[in-house]
Amino acid sequence: MRKSLLISVLLAAALAACSNNAVKNKPAAPVIDSSSSSQAKPSTTAKDDGASTAVANQNGAEGNPLKDPNNILSKRSVYFDFDKDEVKAEYRPLVEAHAKYLVANPNAKVIFQGNADNRGSREYNLSLGQRRSVAVKKAANVLGAQDKQIETVSYGEEKAKDCKDETCYQQDRRVDIVYENE
Amino acid sequence: MLNKRLFILLLLLLPMIAKAELTVEVVGGAAQQIPIAIVPFATQASSAPAQQDSLSNVIGADLRLSGLFRVLETRGVANQPHTLSEVKYSDWTSIQTQALTIGAVDSLPGNRLKVSFRLVDVLKQNQLLAMEFNITPAQERATAHRIADMIYEKLTGEKGVFATRITYVNKENGRYSLQVADADGFNPQTVVSSKEPLISPSWSPDGTKLAYVSFEKKKPVIFVQSLLSGQRIVLANFKGNNSAPAWSPDGTKLAIVLTYSANSQIYVINADGNGLKQISFSNGIDTEPEWSPDGAFIYFTSNRGGGPQIYRMPSNGGDAKRVTFEGSYNVSPHLSTDGKLLTFIKQGPAGFKVAVQDLATGQVQVVSDTTQDESPSFAPNGRMILYATSIGGKGTLAAVSVDGRVKQRLKDTGGDVREPSWGSSLN
């Protein structure tokens, strides 16, 4: 199971390597994406560099699968129903893809950031956001992602938009998947 | 030249920007309001600082804001008394007032002021109250609030809350600041400010400290800060979230919420940050602890039965009993100081509203006319409930009487205001 996973990742890497991106992305240093750099942990652990050269090279050569818009791994948000923390069936493939990535890249680390819409209690929403991030973590754990790879955090409704309708509220009820150094 | 002018203009504006205050307006009022006349206090012109708010204006504004008084215009009365012997009762029965307040401010040596006031029953023609205060000029406003409290208590039989303080969080230009202000919104002071969210301020019972949650360490951590010295300690910075602090009535402990075990559970911790003990053990969210006034119980929000409801358990742990039964979403419990009423936020067809439950009968009444309400807390006298809401997309504070009749809006000229809590008396 794990083996086939690794192979598929390698395959994806090989395919991506054919594209022009290979040249552009030559410097394989970790790319800090400015859009989410505020979430990046200040302590970038140096030990990872040596241990994960293989992965880094793959990613560097192919263009990062986490950033490839055609790759499901570029999708980073799991959405929830009001006052619910169950991961809905439609988001299972997304969570599975990230779990598999974590299994294939044991040095990769990720933060699941839980959020709630801005209705009701801020404290309850803080707890609810936490439950949501833990729900995604548990789903990833079942598929083999390790506890040490996953951190959960909740912003409650503190990052919520100023919404007036359900279409907007549902955008705020989510867990964002943010990798270390992103 | 232009720049210089602009600079001077900015300098002139600065004090106004720094003092973005809440202004209070009343919507609605009690069915029967007590008519009262307040004669401007006699002052020696030389001693009065150039301030727009005289004592009598502040007293009148306080009483009007309570919704229980009709403050009458007194300028039409030719004879303006300042002492009891100067009162001509027929002047005051003719404008149909029941009560009359008179007084004077005199200079004392050492830049001090003597404030004297009397409350008179116009119909019975007798004096109800007489009091003198020896104060510094800076205490004038606080003294006016104290006089308003005395008048309020004499005429309604309940304690006044004009000489109390409130706390709230103001979000403006991407910064959060925790403020403490007088109950009428004046004298706002910044306790702490941060570019990360601040939530859940909680008053120590003696009113000298605030516990609050700050995200400045990129996750929720609980601080306790002295309002006298400004010094603060980290009360709780455990793995996961640290939030929802609530002081025990004796001020020695706080109930807090940790996600140490991944799920939000309630713990009790000493006020110095030692002696952590878990008291709730459920598979659901347990949060928003609130002590009963006798310290025996903790009320809290839990979704252990599905949706969030309010429960109660012994404050040293033990079995929880469900308290709210109407509706599928009831959160943010707060108790009146006599422990008889529970206020909370209830989701109904019309949105999220402030509700009041009589704990003896279980009867629930929705009292607010707004629809995005949060964080209700009782005034110390249990008559009004202060809460946060959103009007026109902007966070605003509002207050409503427990019977829903009197409604106030506290408008801030600047930012987005939220997370209010009503504290104890001034000083």
Interface residues (C-beta under 8 A of the other chain):
Chain A: D83 R119 G120 S121 R122 E123 Y124 L126 S127 L128 Q130 R131 V134 T152 V153 S154 Y155 G156 E158 D162 K164
Chain B: P197 I199 S200 F215 K218 K219 P220 G240 N241 S243 A244 V257 T259 A262 N263 S264 I285 T287 E288 T301 N303 G307 P308 Y329 V331 S332 I345 Q347 F352 Q372 E374 S375 G393 R418 E419
